[in-house]
Amino acid sequence: MLLDPGMDLTLRPMRYPRFFERFKDAIKNTWTVEEVDLHSDLADLARLSPAEQHLVSRLVAFFATGDTIVANNLVLNLYQHVNSPEGRLYLSRQLFEEAVHVQFYLNLLDTYVPDERQRFDAFAAVENIPSIARKAEFCFKWIDSVFELRELKTREDRRAFLLNLICFAACIEGLFFYGAFAYVYFLRSRGLLHGLASGTNWVFRDESMHMAFAFDVVETVRREEPDLFDERMRREVIDMLAEAVECEVQFAEDLLGQGVSGMSLADMREYLQHVADRRLAMLGIQPIYESKNPFAFMELQDVQELSNFFERRVSAYQVGVTGTVSFDDDF
């Protein structure tokens, strides 16, 4: 089975062709940081209000280390326990994409924050900005929860692994980053920071695919070992997502605390609850918030459309396609 100890090396016969299709789809989405022109944002940065400048500075500080944390968990905890060569092919590709994201955010800091000391402070945000430190602590708690596991020998070992996987897919990539995307697309809806939004389009696609692969793994394990998905697991996943929402609401209080025109804390909380409900639904768990998406500018990004996106082939979503990526593209 997928979580059996060991490391199967044989791609034929292929046990999990779905994972291999995910890998091939990811290759088609290859992009480079050099394609994103952030310098076009400099004029916008100069005319932001003080509250908007604070929002952007906090957002950049989160981006500085967010994907590095995800990459560390992938290497330290996920790769060794997915006993499927085609699954590990996808995880290898995901690690490459996380590295591209890290480079993108490095370019973002170098462009947006010319002062070297301020850049250093941004990279140290997990230590000196409380709202970001709380999110980091949440991540590290779940990294540490399975760090000592070398083999998934028992039912409890497998449960622990699944909770780590669900945390990073649903809570971190699927909630923390989706909250960050909302701020980016809000600014774009105001006609601001088109370079950042253009790069975020590519990151959004990558993160969506990471999440879809992780949920494929969860669904595969559910079929192979249904006894793992009991009421206790359901309760633990709900509690995990509820804690993630509160971490992200604290971050929103920080970003929006100076009063950003057009985006309220109440709306951001409702959006985060909406996203959390969608994550629960993807896991076959009933929503707990029943919240709606209050942001019209996020409708094209609405998490409920992700399952349809992965069944379509889009010409703009291929290697070697020239031109720009538009936020209004149907993806």
C-alpha positions, 0 to 999 in steps of 0.5 A, a space after each residue: 500500500 501507499 504508506 507501507 514502509 520501504 521505497 518501491 523503485 519500479 515504475 512498471 507496472 505503474 500502481 498509481 498512474 494518477 500521480 504520474 499524470 500530475 507530474 506531467 501536468 506540472 511540467 507543462 506549467 514550467 515558468 521562470 522568475 525572469 518572466 515576471 517584471 516587478 519593476 513595473 510596480 515601483 511607481 505604484 509602491 510610491 503612491 500607496 497609502 501608509 496603511 497599504 504600505 504596511 499591508 504590503 510590507 507584512 505580506 512580503 515578510 510572510 512570503 520571505 520564508 513561507 515556501 521555504 517552510 513548505 519545502 523543508 516539510 516536503 524533504 524531511 517528512 513527505 518524500 520518504 513515506 510516499 511509497 510510490 515512485 510516480 508519487 515521488 516524481 511529483 514531489 521532486 517536481 514540487 520541490 523544484 517549484 518551491 525553489 522557484 517560489 523562493 527565488 520569486 520572493 527573493 526578487 520581490 524583496 530585492 525590488 520592493 525593499 531596497 534597504 538591506 537592513 529592512 530586507 534582513 528584518 523581513 527574512 527574520 519575520 518569523 522571529 520578530 513579527 508576532 502575527 507571522 511568528 504564530 503562523 510559523 509556530 503552527 507550521 513547525 508544530 506539525 513538522 515536528 509531529 512526524 519528524 522522528 518517524 522513519 517508517 510508518 509501522 503502526 496505525 498511529 504512525 500513519 495517522 500522524 503522517 496523514 495529519 501532517 500532509 493534510 496540514 500542509 495541503 489544506 492549512 498552509 498551502 490551501 489557507 495561509 497562501 490563499 489568504 496572501 493571494 487575496 491581498 495581492 488580488 485585492 490590490 490588483 483590483 485597485 489597479 495596483 502592483 500588476 507585476 506582483 499579481 502576474 507572478 502570483 498567478 503562476 504561484 497560485 497555479 503551482 500551489 493549487 496543483 500541490 494541494 490537488 496532489 496531496 488530496 489525491 494521496 489522502 484519497 488513495 490512502 482512504 481507499 486502501 486503509 479506510 479505518 484510518 478515517 474515523 471520527 477522531 481523524 475528522 475531529 482532529 482535521 476540523 480542529 487543525 483548520 480552525 486553529 489555522 483560520 485563527 492564525 490567519 485572522 491574527 495576520 489579517 488584524 496585523 495587515 489591516 489594522 491601520 485601516 485599508 480602504 475597501 478591505 475589512 477584517 470582517 470580510 477577510 475572516 469570512 473569506 478565510 472561513 469560506 476557504 476552510 469550508 472548501 478544504 473540509 469539503 475536499 476531504 469529505 468533511 461537512 463545512 463548519 462555518 457556512 461562510 460565503 466568499 465576500 470578495 468579488 475579485 476572488 471569484 475566478 480563484 474560488 477554491 470550489 472551481 479547483 477540481 474542474 481546473 485540473 480536468 482541463 487542458 488550457 493552451 496558456 498552461 503549457 511550456 513554451 507559450 509566449 505572451 503574458 498570463 492574465 488574471 482574467 484567464 479562465 483557470 
